[in-house]
Amino acid sequence: MKVLVAIVGPTAVGKSQLGCLIAEVFPAEIVNADSRQIYRYMDIGTAKPPIEDRQRIPHHLLDIILPDQVYSLALYQQAARAAIACIQSHNRLPLLIGGSGQYIWSIIEGWQVPQVPPDIEYRRTMQSRAAETGTEALFKELEQLDPLAASRMDPHNLRRIIRALEIYKETGRKPSELQLKTGVDYPVLILGLTTGRENLYRLIDERVERMIEKGFIDEVKNLLEMGYSPGLPSMSSLGYREISSFLFGKIDLADAIARIKFETHRFARSQYAWFHLNDERIRWFQATTHKNDNRDDIIYTIKTFLDNVEPL
């Protein structure tokens, strides 16, 4: 059968663990939909699945580019669609897992992304402007040009704001007008994991503490020593910019950790702009302390979905 199961929800809620649990029951393979886990050498801070899970269960689209390489939504779509088709051709279940709403919906809704190549000089100019006037100024500019596109993104995500402005500069058209949706030609089941805000913040804070214990500081230090600038889009990821500031002596470690937690809380809230709790396409489940608490319900939901899919 040609199908797709997606697992969505905010960061730290347990999506990767759920994917591995599902793969223990079904012949499944995981397709990454996290825009930071595509980078090599960035393992701890992006919360990549443990190596033992990746050896046990096939994972796709992890570690596919270097931290200083340019990547786009169009490239991700091409790679993800190819991975999903390959998994389906082997009669296995593709699991699209991640918290990057743009990646997830571009596959499920079949976005036709504008084929606008990156303009490196323009991006540098806009990054310099943001450094002088703040990200908010560029976001307000985008709001004036394309309110719909602006409403769909995190106002602090400089990389996406610049990309939207870049598309407008090159085409003269609003990015929201160019993102047509054609859907996919196979059934899709979307599972969502969620939890109350207080518990979500606790999960985030605990994960940040584990990252530090596992060697996150050394990971960032190694990246800097390899020549990857803190100004790179990859290095602006949550945690990496704060640890870089610590390593350059701009803030102390306690302040860096507090900032990581705070910014991750904010990011998790923004993810619900992509994954609405009232979206009828998503079957929501509560994240639980024990991974098996909702296991039977989730497995039953997937089995029911597969039983109702007509064979090709």
N, C-alpha and C positions, 0 to 999 in steps of 0.2 A: 504494500500500500504506500502511496505517496502522500505523506502527511508531515506536519511539523508541530512540535510542542515548544512553547516559549515559556520561560520563567522570568518574571519581572518583579520589581519592587525596589525599595530604597537600599542604600549601601549598608552592609553589616547585618542584614536581616537573615542571612543564611541561604541565599540562592544557590551558591556553589555546592554546599553540602546537600541540599535537596536534589540537585542534579545528579550527584553521585549516588544518592539513595535510589533514585529512579533507575539509574543505570545498573543497579544491582538486581532489578526485577525484570527490566526490558533490555533487549539487545540495542543499546543506545550509544550515541556518540555526542559529544558536547561541542557546540560552536560558540566561541566567545563573542559577547556583545558588550564588552567593556572597552571604552576608547583609550584606556591607559594600559590595559594588560597586553596590548599589541606590541609594546616596547620591550626590547631586550635589556637585560641588566636591571630592570625595575620590577623586582619580585615582591619584596616585603611591603613596600609602600603602596603597591597596587592591589595587595591581598590576592595574589595569584593562588590557584589551588595548589595544595602541597604536591611535591614531586611524586610521592607514592600514589596519589590519586591520578595523576597524569600518566603514570606508567600502567596503572590498572585499567583506566578508562580512556579511550582516545579523545583528545582535546584538539580542536582546530582554532587557528587564528590567534594563538598566543606566541609572543616573541617573534613577530614577523618582520619588524623593522628596527633600525637603530634609533636611539633617542634624538638624533639630529636630522633624521630623514623626514621629508614632507609626506603627509598622508592625507587622504580626503575621504569624504563620505562615499563618493563614487567608487573609489578603489575598494573601500570596505564592502560595498554592495556586491561588486564583482567577485571578490574573494568568498564572501559569505554564501552567495547564491551557488557558487561552484562547489563549496564544501557541502552544503545541504543536498544538492543534486547527487553528489558522489555517495553520500550516506544513504540516501533514498534508493539509489541504484543497487546497493548491496542489501536491500531489504532490512535496513536497520533504522532505528528511530532517531532523527536529529533533534537535539535539545538546544534551542537558542537561548542562551543564558547571559544576563547582564543588566546593569542599571543605566546604561546609556540609551535614553529614550529615542534619540535620533537614530541610532543604529537599529534598535529593535523595530520601530515603526517603519523605517525605510524598507525593511525586508517584508514585514507582514502586510503593509499597505501597498507595496510595490511602487515606491516613489520613483519618479523619473527625475533624477538629480541633474541640474544644469552642468554641462561639461565645460566648465570654466577652469583652465589651468591656473595654478597658483602664481601670483605675481609677487616674487620675493621682495623686490624693492618697495612695492606698495605696502606690504605687510610690515616691513621695517619702519617705514615712515609712520604708519598708524600706531605701531607699538611705541614709537618715540612720542607721538602725540598723547597717547594714553599715559605715559610716564610723566608728562608735563601737566596735563589737564585732568587726568583720572579716567578710569574706565567708564564712569557714569556719563561723561561728556559724549563719548562715542556711542553709548547705548541710546542716549537722547537723540542723537543724530539719526540712528537707525529707526527709532520710534517715529520720527517725522517722515522718513522716507517710506517705511513699511511697518505700520503698526502691528499687522498680523504676525509678521516674522518675529518682531520684537517680543510679542506676547508669548511666543512659543519657546523662548530661551531664557536662560539664567542671565540676569543683567550684569553679573560679575564675570561671565565667561568671555574673556577678551578675545580668545581665539575664534569663537563662533561669531562674535559681533563683527570682527574684522572680515571674516569670510563672507558674511552677508553683505557688508559694504563693498567688498571686492566684486561680488557677483553683480551688484547694482552698477558699479563703475564700468565693468566690462560689457554688460548687456543693455544697460539703460532701462532694465525692467526690475520690478520688485521680485526678490527671491521667492516670496510666497506664491507668486503667480507662476513661477517656473517649476515648482515642485508638484507636478501632477501625480495622481495616485491611480495605478492600474490594478492593484490587488495581486493575488497569486492564484495559480490554478490548482491548488490543493487545499484540503481542510487544515485549519490551524486551531489548536487549543492553547489558550493563554492562561497560565497559572500565575497568580500573584501572591507574594508573601508580604504581610504587613504586621504591624504591632502598634501599640500605643506609643505616643511620643516619648513619655518618660522612659519606657523600656527600651525604645530605639536608641535614645541618647546613652543609656547605660551600656547597650551592646556596642555602640560606637566607641565609647570611652574605654571599655575593656579591650577592644581590638587595637586601639591606638597604643595602649600600655603593652600589649603583647608584641606589637611591631617594634617598639623600642627595645624590649627584652631580646627579640630575635636578631637584632643587629641593624635596625633601620638607619642609624647614624652612620655606620660603616658603609652601608649600601650607597648612601648619598655621597659620602666622602670619596668612595671609589669612582663614582660617576664624575665628580668634579676633577679628580686626578686623571681620569681618562680624557679630559678636555671638553666635557659636555657643560656648556655654559648654563648658569642659573636662568638666563633669559630665554632659553629654548621653550617652545610650547610644552614639550614633554616634562620639562623640569618645573613648570608652573603648576604641575599636578598637586593635589592636596597632599600636604606633608612634606613634599620635596622642597618647596620654596621656604617653608618654615625651618626645616633642618638646615638648609643652605644658609639661611640668615644666622642660625646658631653657629655654624662652622666658620662663618666669616666674622664672628664676634659681635654681631649687631644686636642679638638678644641672648638671654641665657636659656638653658635647656628647659627649665620649668615653664618659662614664657612660651617657648616654641611648642611644647606639648599642649599647653592650654589653648594656643591659637589653632593647632591642628584639630583638636576636639571641637572647638567653637565653629570653625569653618566647615568641618564635616557635618555637624548638626545642621548648619545652614544649607549645605549641599543636599542632605537627605530630604529636607523640607521641599527644596526646589524640584526634586525628582517626582514628587506627587503631581507636579504640573504636567508631567508626561504620562503618569500612570494614575488616573483618577479612580478613587474608590467606588465611584458610581458608574464607572465604565462597564456596561453590560457584557462587553466582550471578554472581560477578565474574570476568572473564577478565583476569588480571593480566599486565602487561608491565613489564619493567625500563626505567626512565628511562635514557637514554643521553646521552653527551656530544654526539653528533651526531644531530640530529633525524631523519635518514633511516635510522638504524641499525635501528630496528624498524618502519619504515614499511610494508614489504611484508607483514610478518606481520599488522599491524593492519588494513591495507586488505583482505587476504585474509579475515580474520575477519569483517569487516563484510559483504563480498560474499557469503560463505557464509551468513551470517545472513539477508541479504535474499533470497538464492536459495531459501531454505527457508521463506519466509513465503508463505502462501497469499494470492493477490490477493482483494480484497473483491468 
